[in-house]
């Protein structure tokens, strides 16, 4: 009969969260490297290169893969014969581990969890509480899965109650394009089928913890209906041509995972949750002999590639003009140099409210660019911690006001822009530039200085001014309103040729 000590669980959770902040699972790296080698889309291949180079840098430097270090998910299978040497509850032990991991001064992680979500939305400062699932199982060990789920991919979670006679494949193929690129493909789709509404969502989330084995499945062939469904969805989702970062290409998903559960005769609950390029999870077992010992992946698991950050048109943000912006072409790679402002959800809401009241903003945005980012705090000699882009569509509703009331020239973020934002960009002859989600540490190396200009109380959501040198971005929406997230996937869906291209 195993006795699980309180500090062993706390230390194991803390160590696991640090571990997954800078180590991708080896299976993800192997499969992404394979997709990179096979990719024919230059834009998608470039994005994958950035993700792979960033991943290796993080493994070597022990810094977060993504600036969004996630909301913590913990799955505990508690053996019914386990004894506890503890004074805290299991949830309290887990949350203490989370607290220690996110406040670790050697690799401080970004606190993204807000209390009172429908009200004040006040940051808890230590990323607690975790979302914890506990089940009792036979045995005398404690089986634990720890994951850190980024908001960009979590926000693209989908659920539907289908009729029993409806097609699961049709719903998935109709729904995946509506998820856009804010979930940072290429990643994994987790699908839960059956049970009840909440059970289907839990199944989908649990499926994302399983190893990537799609290429093995293709080689050996399916042995069950669920494996047949996985293969069908893998082929057809990739045939949509969405590609890495939504730029168009051969690989949108590296795997499709499915778990099911018996359900009511009148029901077909169906949940779909994507895992992004910052796939972060680890499994371990406590048997009473001490805290978990996590084995780091070998650097040989990463492909031997480099990213040339000198290619592209250099832009001086301090002197750029509207006429220059109008000359940029969709899909063109730019290297940003000079002073770049930052701001995301909370800052935009505050600024738009101030403008509505006729108040003067604390920062002059005339002929400036704003970067949608919430960076990780710096450690050691860093200017700023990992600072990759956040999902741009969340700022769509603020875009017209910002462009028309502040003199802003353009924006930098990740993923696509919606029709409201594209219309505002076209009407104001502005531009939207896209950075690669999942390359946060690589991007941070282009930031040479950082200072807080306004809204310091918002923490990572404050307005900063970065001095950047050769920061790589892609023109995603040009001054005429052409979006590469529309043109790219259409082009590659037609090239792949397995799904009819819908006109319009």
C-alpha positions as CSV (number, residue, x, y, z in Angstrom):
1,X,0.0,0.0,0.0
2,X,1.6,3.2,-1.2
3,X,1.7,6.3,1.0
4,X,1.7,9.6,-1.0
5,X,3.4,12.4,0.8
6,X,2.1,16.0,0.6
7,X,5.4,17.5,-0.6
8,X,5.9,14.8,-3.2
9,X,2.7,15.7,-5.0
10,X,3.3,19.5,-4.7
11,X,6.9,19.2,-5.9
12,X,5.8,16.9,-8.8
13,X,3.1,19.3,-10.0
14,X,5.6,22.2,-9.8
15,X,8.3,20.3,-11.6
16,X,5.9,19.1,-14.3
17,X,4.7,22.6,-15.1
18,X,8.2,23.9,-15.4
19,X,9.1,20.9,-17.5
20,X,6.3,21.4,-20.0
21,X,6.8,25.1,-20.2
22,X,10.0,24.6,-22.2
23,X,10.0,21.0,-23.4
24,X,7.6,20.0,-26.2
25,X,6.7,16.3,-26.1
26,X,9.1,14.4,-28.3
27,X,6.3,12.9,-30.4
28,X,5.1,16.4,-31.3
29,X,8.5,17.5,-32.5
30,X,9.0,14.3,-34.5
31,X,5.7,14.7,-36.3
32,X,6.1,18.4,-36.8
33,X,9.5,17.9,-38.3
34,X,8.1,15.3,-40.7
35,X,5.3,17.8,-41.7
36,X,8.0,20.5,-42.2
37,X,10.0,18.2,-44.6
38,X,6.9,17.4,-46.6
39,X,5.4,20.9,-46.7
40,X,5.2,22.6,-50.2
41,X,3.7,25.9,-49.1
42,X,6.6,28.4,-48.6
43,X,4.6,30.4,-46.0
44,X,3.6,27.4,-44.0
45,X,7.1,25.9,-44.2
46,X,8.5,29.2,-42.9
47,X,6.0,29.2,-40.0
48,X,6.9,25.6,-39.1
49,X,10.6,26.5,-39.2
50,X,10.0,29.2,-36.7
51,X,8.1,26.9,-34.4
52,X,10.8,24.2,-34.5
53,X,13.7,26.6,-34.0
54,X,11.8,28.3,-31.1
55,X,11.1,24.9,-29.6
56,X,14.8,23.9,-29.5
57,X,15.8,27.4,-28.2
58,X,13.3,26.9,-25.3
59,X,14.6,23.4,-24.6
60,X,18.1,24.7,-24.4
61,X,17.3,28.0,-22.5
62,X,14.6,26.6,-20.2
63,X,12.2,29.4,-21.1
64,X,8.5,29.1,-22.2
65,X,7.6,27.9,-25.6
66,X,4.7,30.4,-25.7
67,X,4.1,33.6,-23.8
68,X,0.6,32.2,-23.0
69,X,1.8,29.6,-20.4
70,X,-1.8,28.4,-20.1
71,X,-4.5,27.5,-17.7
72,X,-3.4,24.3,-15.8
73,X,-5.4,21.1,-16.3
74,X,-4.7,18.1,-14.0
75,X,-6.1,14.7,-14.4
76,X,-5.7,12.5,-11.3
77,X,-6.4,8.8,-11.1
78,X,-6.3,7.9,-7.4
79,X,-5.7,4.3,-6.6
80,X,-8.3,3.2,-4.0
81,X,-5.6,1.6,-1.9
82,X,-3.5,4.8,-1.7
83,X,-2.8,6.3,1.7
84,X,-2.0,10.0,2.3
85,X,0.6,11.6,4.5
86,X,-0.9,15.1,4.1
87,X,-2.8,17.9,5.9
88,X,-3.9,19.7,2.7
89,X,-6.7,18.6,0.4
90,X,-5.7,17.1,-3.0
91,X,-6.9,20.2,-4.8
92,X,-4.9,22.5,-2.4
93,X,-1.8,20.4,-3.0
94,X,-2.2,20.6,-6.7
95,X,-2.8,24.4,-6.5
96,X,0.3,24.9,-4.3
97,X,2.3,23.1,-7.0
98,X,0.9,25.4,-9.6
99,X,1.7,28.4,-7.5
100,X,5.3,27.4,-7.0
101,X,5.8,26.6,-10.7
102,X,4.4,29.9,-12.0
103,X,6.3,32.0,-9.4
104,X,9.6,30.2,-9.9
105,X,12.2,33.1,-10.2
106,X,14.4,31.1,-12.6
107,X,11.6,30.7,-15.1
108,X,8.7,32.7,-14.1
109,X,5.6,31.8,-16.0
110,X,2.8,34.2,-17.1
111,X,-0.2,34.4,-14.7
112,X,-3.2,34.4,-17.0
113,X,-6.0,33.1,-14.7
114,X,-8.6,35.7,-13.6
115,X,-11.1,35.4,-10.8
116,X,-14.7,36.7,-11.1
117,X,-14.8,36.0,-14.8
118,X,-18.1,37.6,-15.4
119,X,-17.3,40.7,-13.2
120,X,-14.0,42.3,-12.2
121,X,-11.8,39.7,-13.9
122,X,-9.0,40.2,-11.4
123,X,-5.8,38.3,-12.0
124,X,-5.0,35.7,-9.2
125,X,-1.3,36.5,-9.7
126,X,-0.1,32.9,-9.5
127,X,-2.2,31.1,-12.2
128,X,-4.3,29.3,-9.6
129,X,-6.7,27.6,-9.4
130,X,-6.1,24.7,-11.8
131,X,-8.9,22.8,-13.4
132,X,-8.7,19.4,-11.7
133,X,-10.4,16.1,-12.6
134,X,-10.3,13.3,-10.1
135,X,-11.3,9.7,-10.5
136,X,-10.9,6.7,-8.2
137,X,-9.5,3.5,-9.7
138,X,-8.2,0.2,-8.5
139,X,-4.6,0.1,-7.3
140,X,-2.2,1.7,-5.0
141,X,-0.6,4.5,-7.1
142,X,-1.4,8.0,-8.1
143,X,-1.6,8.5,-11.9
144,X,-1.3,12.1,-13.1
145,X,-1.6,14.0,-16.4
146,X,-0.5,17.6,-16.2
147,X,-1.3,20.0,-19.1
148,X,-1.1,23.8,-19.7
149,X,-3.7,24.8,-22.2
150,X,-3.3,28.1,-24.0
151,X,-6.3,30.5,-24.4
152,X,-6.0,30.8,-28.1
153,X,-6.7,27.1,-28.7
154,X,-9.1,26.7,-25.8
155,X,-11.3,29.5,-27.2
156,X,-11.8,27.5,-30.3
157,X,-13.5,24.6,-28.5
158,X,-16.7,23.5,-30.1
159,X,-19.7,21.5,-29.0
160,X,-22.9,20.4,-30.7
161,X,-25.8,18.1,-30.0
162,X,-26.3,16.3,-33.2
163,X,-29.2,14.1,-34.1
164,X,-28.2,10.4,-34.0
165,X,-28.5,10.2,-37.8
166,X,-26.3,13.2,-38.5
167,X,-22.8,12.9,-39.9
168,X,-19.9,13.5,-37.5
169,X,-17.5,14.0,-40.4
170,X,-19.7,16.6,-42.1
171,X,-19.9,18.6,-38.8
172,X,-16.2,18.5,-38.3
173,X,-15.4,19.6,-41.8
174,X,-17.9,22.4,-41.6
175,X,-16.7,23.5,-38.2
176,X,-12.9,23.4,-38.5
177,X,-12.8,26.3,-41.0
178,X,-14.8,28.5,-38.6
179,X,-12.0,28.1,-36.0
180,X,-9.7,30.2,-38.1
181,X,-6.0,30.2,-37.2
182,X,-6.1,31.6,-33.7
183,X,-5.6,28.1,-32.3
184,X,-2.1,28.0,-33.9
185,X,-2.1,25.0,-36.3
186,X,-0.5,22.6,-37.0
187,X,-1.7,20.9,-33.9
188,X,-4.0,18.1,-32.7
189,X,-7.8,17.8,-32.8
190,X,-9.3,16.1,-29.7
191,X,-12.9,14.8,-30.3
192,X,-15.3,13.5,-27.7
193,X,-18.4,11.6,-28.7
194,X,-21.3,10.5,-26.5
195,X,-22.1,10.6,-22.9
196,X,-23.7,14.0,-22.0
197,X,-22.7,17.5,-22.9
198,X,-20.1,17.8,-20.2
199,X,-18.8,14.2,-20.6
200,X,-18.2,14.8,-24.3
201,X,-16.1,17.9,-23.6
202,X,-14.1,16.0,-21.0
203,X,-13.5,13.1,-23.4
204,X,-12.2,15.6,-26.0
205,X,-9.8,17.2,-23.6
206,X,-8.6,13.8,-22.3
207,X,-7.9,12.6,-25.8
208,X,-5.4,15.4,-26.3
209,X,-3.1,13.8,-23.6
210,X,-2.6,10.7,-25.8
211,X,0.6,10.2,-27.8
212,X,0.6,11.2,-31.5
213,X,0.5,8.0,-33.5
214,X,-1.3,8.9,-36.7
215,X,1.6,7.8,-38.9
216,X,1.8,4.4,-37.2
217,X,-2.0,4.1,-37.6
218,X,-1.6,4.8,-41.4
219,X,1.1,2.2,-41.7
220,X,-0.7,-0.6,-39.8
221,X,-4.3,0.3,-40.8
222,X,-7.4,0.7,-38.6
223,X,-8.7,-2.0,-36.4
224,X,-11.8,-0.3,-35.1
225,X,-14.5,2.1,-36.2
226,X,-13.0,4.9,-34.2
227,X,-9.6,4.4,-35.9
228,X,-11.3,4.5,-39.3
229,X,-13.0,7.7,-38.2
230,X,-9.6,9.2,-37.1
231,X,-8.0,8.4,-40.5
232,X,-10.9,9.8,-42.4
233,X,-10.9,13.1,-40.4
234,X,-7.1,13.4,-40.6
235,X,-7.1,13.2,-44.4
236,X,-10.2,15.4,-44.9
237,X,-9.2,18.1,-42.4
238,X,-5.8,18.4,-43.9
239,X,-7.4,18.5,-47.4
240,X,-9.1,21.8,-46.3
241,X,-5.7,23.4,-47.0
242,X,-5.8,25.6,-43.9
243,X,-2.1,24.8,-43.2
244,X,0.3,26.1,-40.6
245,X,-0.9,29.3,-38.9
246,X,-3.8,29.3,-41.4
247,X,-1.6,30.4,-44.3
248,X,-2.5,27.5,-46.6
249,X,-0.6,24.3,-46.8
250,X,-0.6,20.5,-46.6
251,X,-0.7,20.0,-42.8
252,X,-3.3,21.5,-40.6
253,X,-3.4,18.7,-38.0
254,X,-0.7,16.2,-37.0
255,X,-3.3,13.8,-35.5
256,X,-6.9,13.5,-34.7
257,X,-7.7,11.8,-31.3
258,X,-11.1,10.4,-30.5
259,X,-12.6,9.1,-27.2
260,X,-16.2,8.0,-26.9
261,X,-18.7,6.9,-24.3
262,X,-22.2,5.4,-24.3
263,X,-25.0,8.0,-24.7
264,X,-28.8,8.3,-24.7
265,X,-30.7,6.9,-27.7
266,X,-32.0,10.3,-28.7
267,X,-28.6,12.0,-28.4
268,X,-25.3,12.4,-30.2
269,X,-23.1,14.8,-28.1
270,X,-20.0,15.9,-30.0
271,X,-17.2,18.0,-28.7
272,X,-14.0,19.2,-30.5
273,X,-11.0,20.8,-28.8
274,X,-7.8,21.7,-30.6
275,X,-4.3,21.6,-29.1
276,X,-2.0,24.3,-30.5
277,X,1.6,24.4,-31.6
278,X,2.5,24.9,-27.9
279,X,1.3,21.4,-27.1
280,X,2.2,21.0,-23.4
281,X,1.5,17.9,-21.3
282,X,3.3,15.2,-19.3
283,X,2.3,12.0,-17.6
284,X,3.8,10.5,-14.5
285,X,3.0,8.1,-11.6
286,X,3.6,8.5,-7.9
287,X,4.0,5.2,-6.0
288,X,5.2,6.5,-2.6
289,X,8.9,6.4,-3.4
290,X,9.2,10.2,-3.8
291,X,8.4,12.9,-6.3
292,X,8.2,12.3,-10.0
293,X,11.4,12.0,-12.0
294,X,10.8,13.5,-15.5
295,X,13.2,12.6,-18.3
296,X,14.1,15.5,-20.6
297,X,13.9,14.8,-24.3
298,X,17.2,14.5,-26.2
299,X,18.2,17.5,-28.3
300,X,18.7,15.0,-31.1
301,X,14.9,14.8,-31.3
302,X,14.9,18.2,-32.9
303,X,15.7,18.6,-36.6
304,X,18.9,20.4,-37.6
305,X,17.3,23.5,-39.1
306,X,17.9,27.2,-38.6
307,X,15.7,30.2,-39.2
308,X,17.1,33.1,-41.3
309,X,15.7,36.2,-39.5
310,X,17.4,38.5,-42.1
311,X,15.2,37.7,-45.0
312,X,12.4,40.2,-45.9
313,X,11.8,43.9,-46.5
314,X,13.2,46.0,-43.6
315,X,10.7,48.5,-42.2
316,X,11.6,51.5,-40.0
317,X,8.6,51.9,-37.7
318,X,9.8,55.3,-36.6
319,X,9.6,56.8,-40.1
320,X,7.1,54.6,-41.9
321,X,4.4,56.4,-43.9
322,X,0.9,55.6,-45.1
323,X,2.1,55.5,-48.7
324,X,4.8,52.9,-47.7
325,X,2.2,50.8,-45.9
326,X,0.0,50.8,-49.0
327,X,2.9,49.3,-51.1
328,X,3.1,46.1,-49.0
329,X,1.8,43.0,-50.6
330,X,-0.2,40.1,-49.1
331,X,2.1,37.4,-47.9
332,X,5.2,39.6,-48.0
333,X,7.7,39.1,-45.2
334,X,8.7,42.3,-43.4
335,X,11.4,42.9,-40.7
336,X,10.2,45.4,-38.2
337,X,12.7,47.9,-36.7
338,X,12.2,50.7,-34.3
339,X,9.6,51.5,-31.7
340,X,6.6,49.2,-31.5
341,X,3.7,49.8,-29.1
342,X,1.8,46.9,-27.4
343,X,-1.7,46.4,-26.2
344,X,-4.4,43.7,-26.1
345,X,-7.9,43.1,-24.8
346,X,-8.0,45.1,-21.5
347,X,-5.9,48.0,-22.9
348,X,-8.1,48.2,-26.0
349,X,-11.3,48.2,-23.9
350,X,-10.0,50.9,-21.7
351,X,-8.8,53.1,-24.6
352,X,-12.1,52.8,-26.5
353,X,-14.0,53.7,-23.4
354,X,-11.8,56.8,-22.9
355,X,-12.3,57.8,-26.5
356,X,-16.1,57.5,-26.1
357,X,-15.9,59.9,-23.2
358,X,-13.8,62.4,-25.1
359,X,-10.7,61.8,-22.9
360,X,-7.2,62.0,-24.2
361,X,-5.3,58.7,-24.4
362,X,-2.0,58.4,-22.4
363,X,-0.1,57.3,-25.6
364,X,0.0,58.9,-29.0
365,X,-0.7,56.3,-31.7
366,X,-0.3,58.6,-34.7
367,X,1.5,56.7,-37.5
368,X,2.4,53.9,-35.0
369,X,1.9,50.1,-34.9
370,X,0.5,48.2,-32.1
371,X,1.5,44.6,-31.2
372,X,-1.1,42.4,-29.6
373,X,1.0,40.7,-26.9
374,X,1.1,39.9,-23.2
375,X,4.7,39.0,-22.6
376,X,6.2,36.8,-19.9
377,X,8.2,38.6,-17.2
378,X,11.9,38.7,-17.9
379,X,14.5,36.7,-15.9
380,X,18.2,37.1,-15.6
381,X,19.5,39.4,-18.3
382,X,16.4,39.4,-20.5
383,X,14.9,42.6,-21.7
384,X,11.5,40.8,-22.0
385,X,10.4,37.2,-21.6
386,X,8.8,35.2,-24.4
387,X,6.6,37.6,-26.3
388,X,4.7,36.0,-29.1
389,X,1.5,37.4,-30.6
390,X,-2.0,36.8,-29.2
391,X,-5.1,36.1,-31.2
392,X,-6.0,39.1,-33.2
393,X,-9.7,38.5,-33.7
394,X,-10.4,39.4,-30.1
395,X,-9.4,43.0,-31.0
396,X,-11.6,43.1,-34.1
397,X,-14.4,45.0,-32.4
398,X,-12.0,47.8,-31.4
399,X,-10.2,48.0,-34.7
400,X,-12.3,50.7,-36.5
401,X,-12.3,53.0,-33.5
402,X,-8.5,52.6,-33.1
403,X,-7.8,53.3,-36.7
404,X,-10.1,56.2,-37.1
405,X,-9.7,57.9,-33.8
406,X,-6.0,57.5,-33.0
407,X,-4.0,57.7,-36.3
408,X,-2.8,54.1,-35.9
409,X,-1.3,52.7,-39.1
410,X,-1.4,49.0,-38.4
411,X,-1.5,46.1,-36.1
412,X,0.6,42.9,-35.4
413,X,-1.0,39.7,-34.0
414,X,-1.6,36.1,-34.8
415,X,-4.2,34.4,-36.8
416,X,-6.8,35.8,-39.2
417,X,-9.0,39.0,-38.9
418,X,-12.7,38.8,-39.2
419,X,-14.9,40.8,-41.7
420,X,-15.5,43.7,-39.3
421,X,-11.7,44.2,-38.9
422,X,-10.9,43.7,-42.6
423,X,-13.5,46.3,-43.6
424,X,-12.0,48.8,-41.2
425,X,-8.5,48.0,-42.4
426,X,-9.5,48.5,-46.1
427,X,-11.5,51.7,-45.4
428,X,-8.6,53.3,-43.5
429,X,-5.8,51.9,-45.9
430,X,-4.2,50.4,-42.9
431,X,-2.5,46.9,-42.6
432,X,-2.5,43.9,-40.4
433,X,0.8,42.0,-39.9
434,X,1.0,38.4,-38.6
435,X,3.6,36.9,-36.3
436,X,3.9,33.1,-35.7
437,X,2.0,31.7,-32.8
438,X,4.3,29.2,-31.0
439,X,7.5,31.1,-31.6
440,X,7.4,33.4,-28.6
441,X,11.0,32.9,-27.4
442,X,12.4,33.4,-30.9
443,X,10.4,36.6,-31.3
444,X,11.6,37.9,-27.9
445,X,15.2,37.9,-29.2
446,X,14.2,40.7,-31.6
447,X,13.1,42.9,-28.7
448,X,16.1,45.0,-27.5
449,X,14.4,47.3,-25.0
450,X,11.0,47.5,-23.2
451,X,9.3,50.1,-21.1
452,X,5.9,50.5,-19.7
453,X,4.0,53.6,-21.1
454,X,0.5,53.3,-19.6
455,X,-2.0,51.1,-17.7
456,X,0.7,49.5,-15.5
457,X,-2.1,48.1,-13.3
458,X,-3.0,45.7,-16.1
459,X,0.3,43.8,-15.7
460,X,1.1,41.9,-18.9
461,X,-1.9,43.7,-20.6
462,X,-0.3,47.1,-20.0
463,X,0.8,49.3,-22.9
464,X,4.6,48.8,-23.4
465,X,7.0,50.3,-26.0
466,X,9.4,47.8,-27.5
467,X,12.5,48.6,-29.4
468,X,12.7,45.9,-32.1
469,X,15.4,44.8,-34.5
470,X,14.4,42.6,-37.5
471,X,11.3,41.3,-36.0
472,X,9.8,38.9,-38.7
473,X,6.1,39.3,-39.6
474,X,4.0,38.6,-42.7
475,X,1.5,41.0,-44.4
476,X,-1.7,39.2,-43.6
477,X,-4.2,41.9,-44.6
478,X,-3.0,44.5,-47.0
479,X,-4.3,48.1,-47.4
480,X,-6.8,46.9,-50.0
481,X,-8.3,44.4,-47.6
482,X,-6.9,41.2,-49.1
483,X,-6.4,38.5,-46.5
484,X,-3.9,35.7,-46.9
485,X,-6.0,33.7,-44.4
486,X,-8.7,33.6,-47.1
487,X,-6.6,33.4,-50.3
488,X,-4.0,30.9,-48.9
489,X,-6.3,28.1,-47.7
490,X,-8.4,28.4,-50.9
491,X,-5.3,28.1,-53.1
492,X,-4.1,25.0,-51.2
493,X,-7.5,23.4,-51.0
494,X,-7.7,23.6,-54.7
495,X,-4.1,22.2,-55.1
496,X,-4.8,19.3,-52.8
497,X,-8.0,18.7,-54.7
498,X,-9.8,16.3,-52.4
499,X,-12.6,18.7,-51.3
500,X,-14.6,20.9,-53.7
501,X,-13.7,24.6,-53.3
502,X,-16.7,26.7,-52.3
503,X,-17.0,29.8,-54.4
504,X,-17.2,33.2,-52.7
